Amino acid sequence: MENVESLLSRLDTRTKELGISRKELSNRLGVPYSTLKKWLYRGDTRRLPSKDNLDKIRAFLETPEGTDVYLLFEDGIRRAEKVKYLLLLLEDELRWFRDGSRYHRDVFRKHLDSNDIGYISSLLTMLSDEDRFKRWLALTTAEFRHFRRR
């Protein structure tokens, strides 16, 4: 993985290539201008970005010109919170089937496709690690069929 110094140097170069002021860059990254100045300062009082801010910098360097990285991160946070909420709801519903009778679990099996359940379960697991996710994405032939029986 690229070291922080190199990443900050690339950030400074990319900013100049795009003709973006440091003030504009700080807005796009969602950080205070004073913080950005401390990252790019080359003296003894230089400060290094946090892990979250390093992720924002990497995203800025990897996204097309003109993209607001801060908004991308905010959207990611919103969607992650939404998934978290859905998982809490799902766990509550699944607990009902778990603790219920065999009849209830038979109804569950009749109405839900086990392949779709497996796909969602697998996707959730693989999203927790980027390398595993990329391997899974390259190798999986499964797809979500929206509970349509095959």
N, C-alpha and C positions, 0 to 999 in steps of 0.2 A: 504494500500500500504506500502511496505517495506520502512523503513527510510534510509536516505543516508548513515549513519554510517554502518549499517548492509550490505547495498549493496556494499560499498567499502571493507568491511571485506570479503564478499563472493568473490569479484573480486580478492583480494590478495590471498585468499585460492585457488581459481580456477586456477590462474596463476601458483602457485606452483605445483598443481596437474598435470598440463599439461607440466610442465618443461619449461615454457616460461619465458624468461627474461623480465624485465620491459621495456627494450628498444624495444623488439619485440612486447610487448603488446601495447606500445604507437603507433607503426606502424599500428597494426591491428585496433586500435580504431581511427586512423587518428588524433591523438593529439600529440603535442610536448612532448618529454620525460620529460622536466622540469615541464610541467603541471601535468603529471601523478605523478611525485614524490611529488608534493605539495598536491595532493589528498590523497596519501597514507601515508604521513608524519603524525605522531601522536601528534605533539607538538602544541604550540600556534599559529604558523604561517600556520597551515593547511588551505588549500583552498578547497571549495566544487565545484563539477562539475556543469556546467550549465544544464538546462533542456535537451537540445539537447545531451549533453555528457552523461547525466544520461540514456537517451534512448539508446545511443550506448553501454553503460555498460550493460544495461539489455539485449540488443540484443546479446552481446558477451556471457553473461551467459546462454542464451537460445539456442544458435546455436551449431551445432555439432563441435567437435574438428577440428581445422585447418581452420575454416571459417574466411575470412577476413571481419570483420564487416564494416570497412570503405567502402569497395567496395559495400557491400549490401546497405549501406546508399546512396552512390553515385548513384547507380542504381535506388533506390527509388526516389531520387531527380530528376533524368533525366526523369523517367516515369511520375512523377507528373507534371513536366513542359510540357511534351508532351500532357498529358490530358488537361492541362490548355490551350494550344495552340489549341487543337481540339475543346474545348468548345467555344473558341472565334470564330473559323470558323463556328461552328454549330450555334451559336447565330446569326451570320451574315446571314446565309442561312435561318434560321427560321424566322428572321425578314422580309425577302422577302415574305415568305408565309403569315405571319401575316398581312403585309401591302398590299398584293396583293388582287386579286378578289377571289370570292368564287370558280371560276373555278380552280384557282391555288391551293387552299386548297383541292379541290376534287381530283386533280391530286396527291397531296401529300398523301391523304388518300388511294388512289387506289394503290400506289406503296410502301407504308410502312405499316408494320404490327403493329397495335396499342399495341399488347401484347409485342412485342419486345421493342417498345418505352417505355412502362411502366416498363419493366424489367430494362432497362438501367437507366431510371430516378430514379427508386427506389434504384438501386445499388449505384448510385452517391450520393444520399441522405444518405444512411446508412453508406457509407464509412467515413462520417464525424464524426462518434462517434463509438468507438470500442464496447461498450456494446450493442448499438442498432444494430450494424452490426452483432454481434454474434447471437443475438436473431433472426434477419431477416434471417440469413443464416440457422439457425436451423428450422425455420418455413416455409420458402418460398418453394413453389413447382414450381415456375416459372423458366424458363430457356430461354436463348437467342437462338432463332431458326434461326438466320441469315436471317430474313425477308422471310422465307418460310411460305406461308399461310398454315393454318391447315386444 
